[in-house]
Amino acid sequence: MQTHQLYINGKYTESEGNEWIDVLNPATEEVISKIPKGTTGDVDRAVEAAFQAQHKWELTPNIERGKIVRALGDQIEEKRDTFINLLQEEQGKDYELASGEIDLAIDYFRYMSEWARRIEGEIVPSDRENENIMIYKKPIGVVGGIVPWNFPMFILARKVATALVTGCTIVLKPSQQTPNTAMEFTKLVDAMDEIPDGVYNVVTGTGSEIGNSLAKHEKVHMISMTGSVPAGTKVMEAAAQNITKVNLELGGKAPAIVTANADLDIAVESITTSRLANNGQACTNAERVYVHESKADELIEKLRHSFESKKLGNPREDKDADVGPLVSQGRLEEVESMVKEAVEAGAKVEIGGERGDQEKGFFYKPTILTNVDHKSKIMQEEIFGPVIPIATFKTLDEAIEKGNDTDFGLSSSVYTDDLNEAMRVVNELKFGETFVNRENFEAVQGYHAGMRKSGLGGADGKHGMEDFLVTQVVYMQYKNDKK
């Protein structure tokens, strides 16, 4: 079992406090590591280091920063198996998804490195003689990066690669439940002499202490956080004290609309993947299905067979396991409670509806619920587990209305072979992403952002990179001696 340290100003260091947090393997409930329960004083030290390093890092030529970001991706690839093993152990992913996440993190560092030469400003005409108006794009400054437990390596890449390539420094707070991949990545940073001290820092601990301290710190210029709506609300409240910019990816309640013209085999395969990926613990997971009443029985039967084929188990011991554990006892109890409440309100369990048969670990069986009321909690609040509630609709207007009837606005999907239906749904759904006839997962060159309570700002692609930049306008007068 490893005991980790903080990483501040290019050195491993002890926390000012003397408290520790146990990190559990969710499949076995065993303690696999310990991290410091950091303090506000630790945050102050890390932010000051990042603040002092910012100016020099910003003046480093973009191409040199890009080479460093590229090299970090290459270093992850060299230790790919180590990262996959750590990710499975701390988060409970099956092998395919764990290896996919590490490969996506590698790709993200490489992709973002290519933006080093593409950060561009503009020149616009002036209304005055002998004047140019120049618009510069500059790094926002010190970034507080708050990483969730469900994709600890990929979202680390989203925040770190983008911050470094744009010339920002960063103080990273990994999730207290899944810090081991972040600490392994920190070894790579520590071994690279090209990265100046203070550019990258890590403070572990609780969200209430470390996240809040980062958000309200006067020398932090942006908080980039992925997490829940309640946590995001607290971050916004703390950041408001200094008018600090927030970039938030929060919860989702993605509807999957299956029309009368859908290819049900495509719909079933995609919804299964979109619901059970990461054991149902992703903001983009399909969270509720609305199927045309003429296709409901057939879709439910096909989905039931699809869910039945998925094996529940410890993915580190059984590479054939398709669905692993939930991340914690608390998450397991919340999913269990939501299903029980839905059943008591009249929902029917088609498959699952109970904990797994394993003696240890936080396992919940893949579950399908039918006869679910649209206004029920399980249709309105994020489940974050391997449970899919299904309701029917008569008209496409009804499906779109119900799809939009949520506080969230991150991801959505529609299944139809009718182009007219697809375009109507795409144009009328109020979500940052809509997937047509495919599973819910974004591309690094796209833009991952939500509406309403799903967050502010976004990630990925050109637009995600620009969130780490600020604009400076220069009005340049010059002398013209020509008469």
C-alpha positions in Angstrom: 0.0 0.0 0.0 1.4 3.4 -1.0 1.3 6.5 1.0 1.3 9.6 -1.2 2.5 13.2 -0.7 1.5 16.5 -2.0 3.4 18.0 -5.0 4.2 21.7 -4.7 6.7 23.8 -6.6 8.5 20.9 -8.2 8.9 18.9 -4.9 7.1 16.2 -3.0 6.1 17.6 0.4 4.1 16.7 3.5 0.8 18.3 4.3 0.6 21.0 7.0 -2.0 18.9 8.6 -1.5 15.4 10.0 -4.7 13.6 8.7 -5.0 11.0 6.1 -7.7 9.6 3.8 -7.9 5.9 2.9 -8.4 5.0 -0.7 -10.5 1.9 -1.3 -10.7 -0.6 -4.1 -14.5 -0.6 -4.7 -14.5 -4.2 -5.9 -12.9 -5.6 -2.7 -13.3 -2.8 -0.1 -9.6 -3.1 0.7 -7.5 0.0 1.5 -5.1 0.4 -1.5 -3.4 3.7 -0.6 -3.5 6.8 1.6 -3.4 10.4 0.7 -2.9 13.5 2.8 -6.0 15.4 3.9 -4.7 18.7 2.6 -5.3 22.0 4.3 -6.0 25.6 3.3 -2.4 26.3 4.0 -1.3 23.6 1.6 -3.5 25.3 -1.1 -1.9 28.7 -0.3 1.6 27.2 -0.9 0.6 25.5 -4.1 -1.2 28.5 -5.5 1.7 30.8 -4.6 4.1 28.5 -6.4 1.8 28.4 -9.5 1.4 32.2 -9.4 5.2 32.8 -9.2 5.8 30.4 -12.1 3.1 31.8 -14.3 4.9 34.7 -15.9 7.9 32.7 -17.1 5.7 29.9 -18.3 3.6 32.3 -20.3 6.6 33.7 -22.0 7.9 30.3 -23.0 7.5 30.0 -26.7 4.2 28.2 -27.6 6.0 25.5 -29.6 8.1 24.6 -26.6 5.1 24.2 -24.4 3.5 22.1 -27.1 6.5 19.8 -27.2 6.3 19.3 -23.4 2.6 18.5 -23.6 3.3 16.0 -26.4 6.0 14.4 -24.4 3.7 13.9 -21.4 1.3 12.0 -23.7 4.3 9.9 -24.9 5.3 9.2 -21.3 1.8 8.0 -20.4 1.9 5.6 -23.3 5.2 4.1 -22.1 3.5 3.3 -18.7 0.2 2.4 -20.3 -0.2 -0.9 -18.5 0.6 0.7 -15.1 -2.0 3.3 -15.6 -4.6 0.8 -16.7 -4.0 -1.4 -13.7 -4.2 1.6 -11.3 -7.4 2.8 -12.9 -9.1 -0.6 -12.7 -8.0 -0.9 -9.1 -9.2 2.5 -7.8 -12.3 3.0 -9.9 -13.6 -0.4 -10.9 -13.6 -0.1 -14.7 -13.7 -3.1 -16.9 -10.5 -3.6 -18.9 -11.8 -2.3 -22.2 -13.0 0.9 -20.7 -9.9 1.4 -18.5 -7.6 0.9 -21.5 -9.8 3.2 -23.6 -9.6 5.9 -21.0 -5.8 5.8 -20.8 -5.6 5.8 -24.6 -7.9 8.8 -24.7 -5.7 10.6 -22.2 -2.7 9.9 -24.3 -4.6 11.2 -27.4 -5.7 14.3 -25.5 -2.2 15.4 -24.6 -1.1 14.8 -28.2 -4.1 16.6 -29.6 -3.8 19.6 -27.4 0.0 19.9 -28.1 -1.0 20.6 -31.7 -2.8 23.8 -30.7 0.5 25.4 -29.6 0.9 27.0 -33.1 -2.8 27.7 -33.5 -3.6 30.1 -30.7 -4.5 33.1 -32.8 -5.7 36.7 -32.4 -7.1 39.2 -34.9 -6.5 42.5 -36.5 -9.7 44.6 -37.1 -10.1 48.0 -38.9 -10.0 51.1 -36.8 -12.3 54.1 -37.2 -9.3 56.4 -36.8 -6.5 57.3 -39.2 -3.1 55.8 -38.4 -4.3 53.2 -36.0 -4.5 49.4 -35.9 -6.7 47.4 -33.5 -5.1 44.2 -32.5 -6.7 41.4 -30.5 -4.4 39.1 -28.5 -5.2 35.8 -26.9 -3.3 35.3 -23.6 -3.4 32.6 -20.9 -5.9 33.3 -18.1 -3.3 32.6 -15.4 -3.4 30.1 -12.5 -6.0 27.4 -13.0 -7.5 25.3 -10.2 -8.3 21.9 -11.7 -10.8 19.8 -9.8 -11.0 16.2 -11.1 -13.8 13.8 -10.5 -13.6 10.1 -9.6 -15.4 8.7 -12.6 -12.8 9.5 -15.3 -9.8 10.5 -13.2 -7.2 10.1 -15.9 -9.1 11.4 -19.0 -10.4 14.5 -17.2 -6.9 15.1 -15.7 -5.7 15.2 -19.3 -8.5 17.6 -20.2 -7.4 20.1 -17.6 -3.7 19.7 -17.5 -2.9 19.5 -21.2 -5.1 22.5 -22.0 -3.7 24.6 -19.2 -0.1 23.9 -20.0 -0.4 24.4 -23.8 -2.1 27.7 -23.4 0.5 29.0 -21.0 -1.4 28.6 -17.7 -0.1 27.0 -14.5 -2.2 24.6 -12.6 -3.0 23.4 -9.1 -4.7 20.0 -9.4 -7.1 18.5 -6.9 -7.7 14.8 -7.7 -10.7 13.0 -6.3 -10.1 11.6 -2.8 -11.7 8.4 -4.1 -9.5 7.9 -7.2 -6.1 9.8 -6.7 -3.7 7.0 -7.6 -3.6 7.6 -11.4 -3.1 11.3 -10.8 -0.2 10.6 -8.4 1.4 8.2 -11.0 1.1 11.0 -13.6 2.8 13.4 -11.2 5.9 11.1 -11.3 6.1 11.8 -15.0 5.9 15.6 -14.5 8.5 15.4 -11.7 10.9 13.5 -14.0 10.7 16.1 -16.8 13.3 18.9 -16.3 11.7 20.8 -19.1 8.7 21.7 -16.8 9.6 24.5 -14.5 8.9 24.2 -10.8 5.5 25.5 -9.9 3.9 25.0 -13.3 2.1 21.8 -12.1 1.1 21.2 -8.5 -1.1 18.7 -6.7 -3.0 19.0 -3.4 -5.1 16.1 -2.2 -8.0 16.2 0.2 -11.7 16.8 0.5 -13.7 18.9 -1.9 -15.1 21.0 0.9 -11.6 22.0 2.1 -9.4 22.0 -1.0 -12.0 22.8 -3.7 -13.4 25.6 -1.6 -10.0 27.0 -0.8 -9.0 27.0 -4.5 -12.2 28.5 -5.7 -12.0 31.5 -3.3 -8.3 32.1 -3.6 -7.5 35.6 -4.9 -4.5 34.3 -7.0 -6.5 31.6 -8.8 -7.8 33.0 -12.1 -10.1 30.1 -13.2 -11.6 27.1 -11.6 -12.1 24.2 -14.0 -14.3 21.6 -12.2 -16.0 18.4 -13.2 -18.5 17.2 -10.6 -22.0 17.3 -9.2 -24.4 20.3 -9.3 -24.2 20.8 -5.5 -20.4 20.9 -5.6 -20.5 23.2 -8.6 -22.9 25.5 -6.8 -20.5 25.8 -3.9 -17.6 26.4 -6.2 -19.5 29.3 -7.9 -20.3 30.8 -4.6 -16.7 30.7 -3.4 -15.4 32.0 -6.8 -17.8 34.9 -6.7 -15.8 36.5 -3.9 -13.0 37.4 -6.4 -15.1 37.3 -9.6 -13.0 34.2 -10.6 -14.0 32.6 -13.8 -15.6 29.1 -13.5 -15.6 26.4 -16.1 -18.0 23.7 -14.9 -19.1 20.4 -16.2 -21.8 19.2 -13.8 -24.5 16.5 -13.9 -26.6 15.2 -16.8 -29.9 13.4 -17.3 -29.6 12.4 -20.9 -32.8 11.3 -22.7 -32.7 8.6 -25.4 -35.6 9.0 -27.8 -36.5 5.9 -29.8 -39.0 6.7 -32.6 -41.3 4.4 -34.5 -38.8 4.6 -37.4 -35.7 3.5 -35.3 -33.5 0.6 -36.1 -34.0 -1.2 -32.8 -30.8 -3.2 -33.0 -28.8 -0.1 -33.3 -30.8 1.6 -30.5 -30.4 -1.4 -28.2 -26.6 -1.7 -28.7 -26.1 2.0 -28.3 -28.4 2.5 -25.3 -26.8 -0.5 -23.6 -23.3 1.0 -24.1 -24.5 4.5 -23.2 -26.1 3.3 -19.9 -23.7 0.7 -18.7 -20.4 2.4 -19.6 -18.3 3.0 -16.5 -20.9 1.0 -14.6 -23.5 3.8 -15.3 -21.3 6.5 -13.7 -20.8 9.1 -16.4 -22.5 12.5 -16.9 -23.1 11.6 -20.5 -24.7 8.2 -19.8 -28.2 7.6 -21.2 -30.3 8.2 -18.1 -33.8 7.7 -19.4 -35.5 6.2 -22.5 -38.6 7.5 -24.3 -39.8 5.0 -26.8 -42.7 5.2 -29.2 -45.5 3.0 -27.9 -45.6 0.9 -31.1 -42.0 -0.2 -30.5 -42.0 -0.4 -26.7 -42.5 -4.1 -26.2 -39.9 -5.1 -28.8 -37.3 -2.6 -27.5 -37.8 -3.7 -23.9 -37.4 -7.3 -24.8 -34.2 -6.7 -26.8 -32.8 -4.5 -24.1 -33.5 -7.1 -21.5 -31.6 -9.7 -23.5 -28.7 -7.2 -23.9 -28.5 -6.4 -20.2 -28.7 -10.1 -19.4 -25.6 -10.8 -21.5 -23.5 -8.4 -19.4 -21.4 -10.0 -16.8 -21.1 -8.3 -13.4 -17.8 -8.8 -11.6 -14.4 -7.6 -10.4 -12.7 -6.4 -13.6 -9.2 -6.9 -12.2 -9.8 -10.6 -11.5 -12.1 -11.3 -14.4 -11.3 -9.7 -17.8 -14.7 -10.9 -19.1 -16.5 -8.7 -16.6 -18.6 -6.1 -18.5 -19.9 -4.2 -15.4 -17.9 -3.5 -12.3 -18.7 -2.0 -8.9 -20.0 1.4 -8.1 -17.4 3.7 -6.6 -18.5 3.7 -3.0 -20.9 2.3 -0.4 -22.7 5.6 -0.5 -23.2 5.5 -4.3 -24.5 1.9 -4.0 -27.0 2.9 -1.3 -28.3 5.9 -3.3 -28.9 3.8 -6.4 -30.6 1.1 -4.4 -32.8 3.8 -2.7 -33.8 5.3 -6.1 -34.8 2.0 -7.5 -36.8 1.0 -4.4 -38.7 4.3 -4.5 -39.5 3.9 -8.1 -40.8 0.4 -7.6 -42.9 1.5 -4.6 -44.4 4.2 -7.0 -45.4 1.5 -9.5 -42.4 0.9 -11.7 -41.8 -2.7 -12.9 -38.4 -4.3 -12.6 -37.7 -6.1 -15.9 -34.2 -7.2 -14.9 -31.9 -6.6 -12.0 -33.2 -4.3 -9.3 -30.9 -5.5 -6.5 -27.3 -5.7 -5.4 -24.9 -8.1 -6.9 -24.2 -11.5 -5.5 -20.5 -10.7 -4.6 -19.5 -11.1 -1.0 -17.5 -7.9 -1.1 -17.6 -4.7 -3.2 -20.2 -2.2 -4.2 -22.0 -4.1 -6.9 -25.4 -3.4 -8.3 -27.0 -5.5 -11.1 -27.8 -3.9 -14.5 -31.4 -2.9 -14.1 -34.3 -2.0 -16.5 -37.4 -0.3 -15.1 -40.7 0.1 -17.1 -44.0 1.7 -16.3 -42.1 4.7 -14.9 -43.8 8.0 -14.4 -42.0 10.9 -16.2 -42.3 13.1 -13.1 -40.7 10.5 -10.7 -37.4 11.0 -9.0 -35.7 8.4 -11.1 -36.7 10.1 -14.3 -35.8 13.6 -13.1 -32.6 13.1 -11.0 -29.3 11.7 -12.0 -29.0 8.0 -11.1 -25.3 7.5 -11.7 -25.6 3.7 -11.7 -26.4 0.8 -14.1 -30.2 1.5 -14.1 -32.3 2.6 -17.1 -36.0 3.7 -16.6 -38.2 3.5 -19.7 -41.4 5.4 -20.6 -43.5 5.5 -23.8 -44.7 8.4 -26.0 -47.4 8.8 -28.6 -46.1 11.7 -30.7 -42.7 13.2 -31.4 -43.8 16.5 -29.8 -44.4 14.6 -26.6 -41.0 12.9 -26.7 -39.2 16.2 -27.3 -41.2 17.9 -24.5 -40.4 15.2 -22.0 -36.8 15.1 -23.1 -36.4 18.8 -22.4 -38.3 18.6 -19.1 -35.2 18.5 -16.9 -32.9 20.8 -15.0 -30.0 19.4 -16.9 -28.8 19.9 -20.4 -25.6 18.0 -21.1 -26.1 15.0 -23.5 -29.1 13.5 -25.4 -29.7 11.0 -28.2 -32.2 10.0 -30.8 -32.7 6.8 -32.7 -34.5 7.0 -36.1 -34.0 6.2 -39.8 -36.1 9.2 -40.7 -33.9 12.2 -41.5 -36.8 14.6 -40.9 -37.4 13.2 -37.4 -33.7 13.4 -36.6 -33.4 17.0 -37.7 -36.5 18.0 -35.7 -35.1 16.4 -32.5 -31.7 17.9 -33.0 -33.1 21.4 -33.5 -35.6 21.3 -30.7 -33.7 19.4 -27.9 -32.0 21.8 -25.4 -28.8 19.9 -24.8 -25.1 20.6 -25.4 -24.7 17.3 -27.2 -27.0 15.2 -29.3 -26.0 11.8 -30.6 -27.9 10.4 -33.6 -28.0 6.6 -33.9 -24.8 6.1 -31.9 -23.6 5.8 -28.3 -23.1 8.8 -26.0 -19.4 9.7 -26.1 -17.7 12.8 -27.4 -14.5 13.4 -29.5 -11.5 15.4 -28.4 -11.9 17.7 -31.4 -15.5 18.4 -30.7 -16.9 20.5 -27.8 -18.2 19.1 -24.6 -20.5 21.5 -22.9 -23.9 21.6 -21.2 -26.8 23.9 -20.8 -28.9 24.9 -17.7 -27.6 23.2 -14.5 -25.2 21.0 -16.5 -22.6 23.7 -16.3 -20.8 26.7 -17.8 -18.1 26.8 -20.4 -16.9 23.5 -21.9 -14.0 21.3 -22.9 -12.4 19.8 -26.0 -11.5 21.2 -29.4 -10.8 24.8 -30.2 -13.7 26.2 -28.1 -12.6 24.2 -25.0 -9.0 25.4 -25.4 -10.2 29.1 -25.7 -11.8 28.9 -22.3 -8.3 29.0 -20.8 -7.5 32.2 -22.6 -8.4 35.9 -22.1 -8.6 38.6 -24.7 -6.5 41.8 -24.7 -7.3 44.5 -27.2 -4.5 46.9 -28.3 -5.3 50.2 -30.0 -2.0 51.0 -31.8 -1.5 54.5 -33.0 1.4 55.2 -35.3 2.9 58.3 -36.9 2.4 59.0 -40.6 4.9 61.6 -41.8 3.7 61.4 -45.3 1.8 64.5 -46.3 
